[in-house]
Amino acid sequence: MAGGQERVLRRRIKSVQATRKITKAMELIAASQIARAQSRIAKNRPYRDGMARIIIEAAKGDPNAAKKMLGTPEKVDVAVIVVIVGDRGLSGAYNSSALRATERLVIELKSQGTEALIIAVGKKAGPYFRFRGQDVHQTFLGFADRPEFADAQEVAREAAAPFLSGEAQQVLLVSTRFISAATQKVETRQLLPLVDPRGSTEEDEDAKSELVGYTEFEPEAEQLLEDLAPKALESEIFTALLEGSASFHTSQQRAMAAATENADDLSQTLSRIMNRARQDAITTEIMEIVGGAEALRQD
């Protein structure tokens, strides 16, 4: 009986140790990807900031056009929701947090009488919404780990099409913002109409009416804002893809580090149980030998 238990424990320890090798390898791979993802975010930041400055100048040059292209629409019948998650799991709460935030947003929009068109980036989104009876308008797979700008352009075209055709009045984005290696936060923000980079405080609202543009535009500011809208959308989606990639690798590194630590603890626990079982078996055998020797002596 004890020998059989020892064999079972040995098999379990081998299985746990094999799993630990996998989780440790995944932890190291994810850690190596984090620095690369952070570097790509830093390199993309000047382009995004430059786009924001151009939008500010165009808004200053033609406040009336800015009112049409910037701000929040008063009535939204259809809203496009772009949700960015990963193509793989084993990344802690990275996927589930963004998916639950999207689900809450859809419920909130429906309560306001707004239909939601979901565009999912990442393999984990489709099954999640289909299981809950929610249709997915379009799904993009295969580039969540290492997105390229061409991928962002493809997503932006699909997201902007209903808005430009008049079918949708708003485009929203649900993604994980990479603040630092220790902090990532799921955010919901508006992409179209364009959001004024200057913010939405009362002081900013006053500044919008008082600022006079000094830049001469060709074409006119109104046309420029219309042309900038798709470019700004591509920039924001690409930034969200990069931050999502960095957040995914960071979450996976933490999850795999915890899994490796748990495997170590479980292996130690099983080893102690096996040692106790072996000691019990040895003690039992010694007692049997002593008992047999005593019986022979008495005979």
LOZAKOL-761013 format. One record per residue (C-alpha): residue number from 1; x, y, z. Coordinates in steps of 0.5 Angstrom, whole numbers, plus 500, padded with zeros to 3 digits. Layout:
// residues N
@n:NUM u:X v:Y w:Z
...
//
This chain:
// residues 299
@n:1 u:500 v:500 w:500
@n:2 u:506 v:505 w:502
@n:3 u:510 v:503 w:496
@n:4 u:504 v:504 w:491
@n:5 u:503 v:511 w:495
@n:6 u:510 v:513 w:494
@n:7 u:510 v:511 w:486
@n:8 u:504 v:516 w:485
@n:9 u:507 v:521 w:489
@n:10 u:513 v:520 w:485
@n:11 u:509 v:521 w:478
@n:12 u:506 v:527 w:481
@n:13 u:513 v:530 w:483
@n:14 u:515 v:529 w:476
@n:15 u:509 v:532 w:473
@n:16 u:510 v:538 w:477
@n:17 u:517 v:539 w:475
@n:18 u:516 v:538 w:468
@n:19 u:510 v:544 w:469
@n:20 u:515 v:548 w:472
@n:21 u:520 v:548 w:467
@n:22 u:514 v:550 w:462
@n:23 u:512 v:556 w:466
@n:24 u:519 v:558 w:468
@n:25 u:521 v:558 w:460
@n:26 u:514 v:562 w:459
@n:27 u:516 v:567 w:464
@n:28 u:523 v:568 w:461
@n:29 u:520 v:569 w:454
@n:30 u:515 v:574 w:456
@n:31 u:520 v:578 w:460
@n:32 u:525 v:579 w:454
@n:33 u:519 v:581 w:450
@n:34 u:517 v:587 w:455
@n:35 u:523 v:591 w:454
@n:36 u:522 v:591 w:446
@n:37 u:515 v:593 w:447
@n:38 u:516 v:599 w:451
@n:39 u:522 v:601 w:446
@n:40 u:516 v:601 w:441
@n:41 u:512 v:605 w:445
@n:42 u:517 v:610 w:446
@n:43 u:519 v:610 w:439
@n:44 u:511 v:611 w:437
@n:45 u:510 v:617 w:442
@n:46 u:513 v:623 w:438
@n:47 u:508 v:621 w:432
@n:48 u:502 v:621 w:436
@n:49 u:504 v:627 w:440
@n:50 u:505 v:631 w:433
@n:51 u:498 v:628 w:431
@n:52 u:495 v:631 w:437
@n:53 u:499 v:638 w:436
@n:54 u:496 v:638 w:429
@n:55 u:489 v:637 w:431
@n:56 u:490 v:643 w:436
@n:57 u:493 v:648 w:431
@n:58 u:487 v:646 w:426
@n:59 u:482 v:647 w:431
@n:60 u:485 v:653 w:433
@n:61 u:484 v:655 w:426
@n:62 u:477 v:654 w:425
@n:63 u:473 v:653 w:431
@n:64 u:467 v:652 w:428
@n:65 u:470 v:646 w:424
@n:66 u:473 v:643 w:430
@n:67 u:466 v:643 w:433
@n:68 u:463 v:638 w:428
@n:69 u:469 v:634 w:428
@n:70 u:471 v:634 w:436
@n:71 u:467 v:633 w:442
@n:72 u:462 v:628 w:444
@n:73 u:455 v:627 w:439
@n:74 u:449 v:629 w:443
@n:75 u:445 v:622 w:440
@n:76 u:448 v:616 w:439
@n:77 u:444 v:610 w:435
@n:78 u:450 v:606 w:433
@n:79 u:457 v:606 w:437
@n:80 u:463 v:602 w:434
@n:81 u:467 v:598 w:440
@n:82 u:474 v:596 w:438
@n:83 u:476 v:592 w:444
@n:84 u:484 v:589 w:444
@n:85 u:486 v:583 w:448
@n:86 u:491 v:577 w:446
@n:87 u:491 v:571 w:442
@n:88 u:493 v:567 w:448
@n:89 u:492 v:566 w:455
@n:90 u:496 v:564 w:461
@n:91 u:496 v:572 w:462
@n:92 u:493 v:573 w:469
@n:93 u:487 v:578 w:468
@n:94 u:489 v:581 w:462
@n:95 u:484 v:578 w:457
@n:96 u:478 v:578 w:462
@n:97 u:479 v:585 w:465
@n:98 u:478 v:588 w:458
@n:99 u:473 v:583 w:456
@n:100 u:469 v:585 w:462
@n:101 u:469 v:592 w:461
@n:102 u:467 v:591 w:454
@n:103 u:461 v:587 w:456
@n:104 u:459 v:593 w:461
@n:105 u:460 v:598 w:456
@n:106 u:455 v:594 w:451
@n:107 u:450 v:593 w:457
@n:108 u:450 v:601 w:459
@n:109 u:450 v:603 w:451
@n:110 u:444 v:598 w:450
@n:111 u:440 v:601 w:457
@n:112 u:441 v:608 w:453
@n:113 u:438 v:605 w:447
@n:114 u:445 v:605 w:443
@n:115 u:446 v:599 w:439
@n:116 u:454 v:596 w:439
@n:117 u:458 v:594 w:433
@n:118 u:464 v:590 w:436
@n:119 u:470 v:589 w:433
@n:120 u:475 v:584 w:436
@n:121 u:482 v:584 w:436
@n:122 u:485 v:578 w:439
@n:123 u:483 v:571 w:439
@n:124 u:480 v:571 w:446
@n:125 u:475 v:576 w:444
@n:126 u:470 v:572 w:439
@n:127 u:469 v:566 w:444
@n:128 u:467 v:570 w:450
@n:129 u:462 v:574 w:446
@n:130 u:459 v:568 w:442
@n:131 u:458 v:564 w:449
@n:132 u:454 v:570 w:452
@n:133 u:450 v:571 w:445
@n:134 u:453 v:577 w:443
@n:135 u:455 v:578 w:436
@n:136 u:462 v:580 w:433
@n:137 u:462 v:585 w:427
@n:138 u:469 v:583 w:425
@n:139 u:475 v:579 w:428
@n:140 u:482 v:580 w:427
@n:141 u:487 v:575 w:429
@n:142 u:495 v:574 w:429
@n:143 u:498 v:580 w:431
@n:144 u:496 v:582 w:438
@n:145 u:503 v:580 w:440
@n:146 u:507 v:584 w:435
@n:147 u:503 v:589 w:432
@n:148 u:505 v:593 w:426
@n:149 u:502 v:600 w:423
@n:150 u:499 v:596 w:417
@n:151 u:495 v:592 w:422
@n:152 u:493 v:598 w:426
@n:153 u:491 v:601 w:419
@n:154 u:487 v:595 w:417
@n:155 u:483 v:595 w:424
@n:156 u:482 v:603 w:423
@n:157 u:479 v:602 w:416
@n:158 u:474 v:597 w:419
@n:159 u:472 v:601 w:425
@n:160 u:472 v:608 w:421
@n:161 u:467 v:605 w:415
@n:162 u:461 v:605 w:419
@n:163 u:462 v:612 w:422
@n:164 u:464 v:615 w:415
@n:165 u:458 v:612 w:412
@n:166 u:453 v:615 w:417
@n:167 u:451 v:608 w:420
@n:168 u:455 v:609 w:427
@n:169 u:455 v:616 w:430
@n:170 u:461 v:614 w:435
@n:171 u:467 v:610 w:435
@n:172 u:470 v:607 w:442
@n:173 u:476 v:603 w:444
@n:174 u:477 v:599 w:450
@n:175 u:484 v:597 w:451
@n:176 u:489 v:596 w:457
@n:177 u:494 v:602 w:458
@n:178 u:501 v:601 w:459
@n:179 u:503 v:606 w:465
@n:180 u:509 v:602 w:467
@n:181 u:512 v:595 w:468
@n:182 u:508 v:595 w:475
@n:183 u:501 v:598 w:473
@n:184 u:497 v:597 w:467
@n:185 u:489 v:600 w:467
@n:186 u:483 v:598 w:462
@n:187 u:481 v:604 w:459
@n:188 u:475 v:606 w:455
@n:189 u:476 v:612 w:451
@n:190 u:473 v:615 w:444
@n:191 u:476 v:615 w:438
@n:192 u:471 v:618 w:433
@n:193 u:469 v:624 w:433
@n:194 u:476 v:626 w:435
@n:195 u:477 v:628 w:442
@n:196 u:480 v:635 w:443
@n:197 u:488 v:633 w:446
@n:198 u:487 v:640 w:450
@n:199 u:482 v:636 w:455
@n:200 u:475 v:638 w:457
@n:201 u:476 v:642 w:463
@n:202 u:472 v:649 w:464
@n:203 u:479 v:653 w:463
@n:204 u:480 v:649 w:456
@n:205 u:473 v:650 w:454
@n:206 u:474 v:658 w:455
@n:207 u:481 v:657 w:451
@n:208 u:478 v:654 w:445
@n:209 u:473 v:660 w:444
@n:210 u:479 v:665 w:445
@n:211 u:485 v:662 w:442
@n:212 u:486 v:665 w:435
@n:213 u:490 v:660 w:430
@n:214 u:496 v:663 w:427
@n:215 u:498 v:657 w:422
@n:216 u:496 v:658 w:415
@n:217 u:493 v:651 w:412
@n:218 u:492 v:648 w:406
@n:219 u:487 v:645 w:405
@n:220 u:482 v:649 w:409
@n:221 u:482 v:647 w:417
@n:222 u:475 v:644 w:416
@n:223 u:478 v:639 w:410
@n:224 u:484 v:638 w:414
@n:225 u:481 v:636 w:420
@n:226 u:477 v:631 w:416
@n:227 u:483 v:628 w:413
@n:228 u:486 v:628 w:420
@n:229 u:481 v:624 w:423
@n:230 u:483 v:617 w:419
@n:231 u:490 v:618 w:421
@n:232 u:489 v:620 w:428
@n:233 u:484 v:614 w:429
@n:234 u:490 v:609 w:426
@n:235 u:495 v:613 w:431
@n:236 u:491 v:611 w:437
@n:237 u:489 v:604 w:435
@n:238 u:497 v:603 w:433
@n:239 u:498 v:606 w:440
@n:240 u:493 v:602 w:444
@n:241 u:496 v:595 w:440
@n:242 u:503 v:597 w:442
@n:243 u:501 v:598 w:449
@n:244 u:496 v:592 w:449
@n:245 u:502 v:588 w:447
@n:246 u:507 v:590 w:453
@n:247 u:501 v:589 w:458
@n:248 u:500 v:582 w:455
@n:249 u:507 v:580 w:456
@n:250 u:508 v:584 w:463
@n:251 u:501 v:580 w:465
@n:252 u:504 v:574 w:463
@n:253 u:511 v:574 w:466
@n:254 u:507 v:576 w:473
@n:255 u:503 v:570 w:472
@n:256 u:508 v:565 w:470
@n:257 u:513 v:567 w:475
@n:258 u:507 v:566 w:480
@n:259 u:506 v:559 w:477
@n:260 u:513 v:557 w:477
@n:261 u:513 v:559 w:485
@n:262 u:507 v:555 w:486
@n:263 u:510 v:549 w:482
@n:264 u:516 v:550 w:487
@n:265 u:512 v:550 w:493
@n:266 u:507 v:544 w:491
@n:267 u:514 v:540 w:489
@n:268 u:516 v:541 w:496
@n:269 u:510 v:539 w:499
@n:270 u:509 v:533 w:495
@n:271 u:516 v:531 w:497
@n:272 u:515 v:532 w:504
@n:273 u:509 v:527 w:504
@n:274 u:513 v:522 w:500
@n:275 u:519 v:522 w:505
@n:276 u:514 v:521 w:510
@n:277 u:510 v:515 w:507
@n:278 u:517 v:512 w:505
@n:279 u:519 v:513 w:513
@n:280 u:512 v:510 w:515
@n:281 u:514 v:504 w:510
@n:282 u:521 v:503 w:513
@n:283 u:518 v:503 w:520
@n:284 u:513 v:498 w:518
@n:285 u:518 v:494 w:515
@n:286 u:522 v:494 w:521
@n:287 u:517 v:493 w:526
@n:288 u:515 v:487 w:522
@n:289 u:522 v:484 w:522
@n:290 u:523 v:485 w:529
@n:291 u:516 v:482 w:530
@n:292 u:518 v:476 w:526
@n:293 u:525 v:475 w:530
@n:294 u:521 v:476 w:536
@n:295 u:516 v:470 w:534
@n:296 u:522 v:466 w:532
@n:297 u:526 v:467 w:539
@n:298 u:520 v:465 w:543
@n:299 u:519 v:459 w:539
//
